[in-house]
């Protein structure tokens, strides 16, 4: 019962909430049905800054954007023309002033874009109103910034001119011409990086004297005779020649005056306007619609957020210098591209796997630089002024390459030092062998040198090779010097050991005699007739050394490592043989020289 009682109230509250939400949505949509500033001048009317309110309206757009801008002298009817294109009255559309001062400050946008189906895709078309040229209290630089901003930002640029084309209008196009020269070459290929605005010459006049507007434009753009070689006329002709770059990117159209009372246009309805004007106005709408294409920057269309970012880039470039130039625009546009190229260069260089040789690092550098330059050539802006960006890219690559070179030297020194220390320790270990072996030293020497040559790479290798050669030569000389003395001492010890074994262990008289002869030879003859230097070069000593080397070291058996286990085993066998062998008659058969002493126990002792 409680729920049923509360149900009508709940439903009523829900209905009120839905109505409020709908009203809010309508209010939001209604709020966009007006003009917003997106760029405003500073106090001194010299530079421009972004207007937050208008940018928020643009950022809501998720579809590709195209912009239609109207530029021209102040008091030439730009705002009224935009209202006509948008089918808006003056009290609802862009503000139209009948005073002598300019109504529009900076650049304004109509908040509710017009959606068009272009090549199967929905495109949101923004209409932009710009501050007029040549008004009182502004510098020419400020007018140039407005003109440049509209030129780069727009998909269609309507140059609204009253009556006729003046020389100042052609001169003002020099900036648009430079931009066309810089960027238009990228449009002709399939990889469209940037598409400049299409130019529409719109001349508002009541009579044409038998000439079409296109003929008037063509005549105005013809070269001026310069028989005296005047530099000023040469500059004018250069602009005229450059306009040919735009080619099919421009068109001309005439629009008669809508009414003789121009100050009352906002108060008049269409039926009160000149029928010829209405006819031409509708034709103008169709021409503008046919010229609209989505704005393409860096090979892709822009949505609202990207369009605002693009606008910020342009404004940064224009405010950068005292006079706006295509060079400043190119630098700002190429800034992000330079960062991407440097990132590609760093990634490719990172694959080198430091340390590497200087030649190999140079090869990686050349390949990485070529790839970065190819990316830059594919995406960069500008044709003439891009040289500065290319120079900057090369300078940045040089800095990065120097950093890689320093890192390569550090890693090379670190690795070579480690391998050098390992070889040095190895040589010190070979110096203190218990049983000196030249073959083992040579094997360790070669292995150490090979591992160093294989592992030590990079720019530090040459210096460490010299240190390595000196260290190995020093170690080898020291080892040879000690080798003869150690070998001689071991041979003396060996002869004494064999005397003991022959006399007391195996009871083999011939073995004992041979050991005594060897001991006497080593202690007398060699010390009397052989010096330490001649000992090394004596053929007899070489035979002794060769025999020693065969016994002490071979690839199969390293006696220095297994000497103690072998001696232990042999000692055990000797003891076993001495203690248990006599009981089984083994000693009696092996020691014939001592057998008589054991047979006759009655033989008198002679000692």
SULRA-V540535 format. One line per field, one symbol per residue. ss: DSSP state (H for helix, E for strand, - for the rest). phi: phi as a letter, one per 30 degrees, with the letter a starting at -180 (. if undefined). psi: psi as a letter, one per 20 degrees, with the letter a starting at -180 (. if undefined). A space follows every 50 residues. Layout:
ss: ???
phi: ???
psi: ???
//
This chain:
ss: -HHHHHHHHHHHHHHHHHHHHHHHHHHHHHH---EEEEEEE------EEE -HHHHHHHH----EEEEEEEEEE----HHHHHHHHH-------------- ------EEEE---EEEEE--EEEEEEEEEE--E------HHHHHHHHHHH HHH--EEEEEEE----HHHHHH-HHHHHHHHHHHHH-------E---EEE EEEE--------HHHHHHHH----------HHHHHHHHHHHHH---HHHE EEEEE------HHHHHH--HHH--HHHHHHHHHHHHHHHHH----EE--E E--HHHHHHHHHHHHHHHHH-----HHHHHHHHHHHHHHHHHHHHHHHHH -------HHHHHHHHHHHHHHHHHHHHHH------HHHHHHHHHHHHHHH HHHHHHHHHHHHHHHHHHHHHHHHHHHHHHH------HHHHHHHHHHHHH HHHHH-----HHHHHHHHHHHHHHHHHHHHHHHHHHHHHHHHHHHHHHHH HHHHH---HHHHHHHHHHHHHHHHHHHHH--HHHHHH-HHHHHHHHHHHH HHE----EHHHHHHHHHHHHHHHHHHHHHH-HHH-HHHHH-HHHHHHHH- -------
phi: .dddddeedddddddddddddddddddddddddadbdcbbddddhcbcbd cddddddddddccecbbcccblddiciddddddddchbdddccddcccdd ddddcibcbddcdccbcchibdbcccccccdddiddibcddddddddddd ddddcbcccdbdiaccdddddddedddeddddcdddddddddcacdddcc dcccacbbhicdddddddddcdddebdcidddddddddddddddddhddb abacbdddaddddcedcccedcddedddddddddedddddddbddcbhib dcddddddddddddddddddcdbdbdeddeddddeddddddddddddddd ddiedbddddddddddddddddddddddcdcjccddeddddddddddddd dddddddddddddddddddddddddddddddcddcdbddddddddddddd ddddcdbjdddddddddddddddddddddddddddddddddddddddddd dddccchcdddddddddddddddcddddccddddddcddddddddddddd ddbaedbcdddcdddddddddddddddddcdddciddddcbddcdddddc dcdddcd
psi: hgghhighgghgggghgghggghgghhgghhilrqqphpqqahjlgrqqq pgghhhhhiipirqqqpoqpraqqkjkgghgghghilqrhihbqppqjri rqgppcpqqphoqppqookjqppopppppqpqqkrqjqrhhghhgggggh ghhqhpoonoppfrprhhhghhihghgggghghhhihhrhnohporqppo ooooriqiliqrhhgggghhjqqppmhjkphghggghggghhhihhcjjq rqqqorphqhnhijhiiqrhiirphhggghghhggggghhipqqpppkjq rpagghggggghgghgghigrhpqqhghgggghighhghgghggggghhi ihmqqrrgghhhggggghgghghggghhiqqqggiihghgghghghhggg hhghgghggghgggghhghghghghghhhhhkqgnpohghghghgggghg hghghorahigghhgghggggggghgghghgiggggggghhghgghghgg ghghfikoghggghghggggghifghhhiprhghhhjphghhgggggghh ggprhgpohhhjgghghgghgghgggghhihhhjjghhhimhhjhhhhgo iipqpi.
//
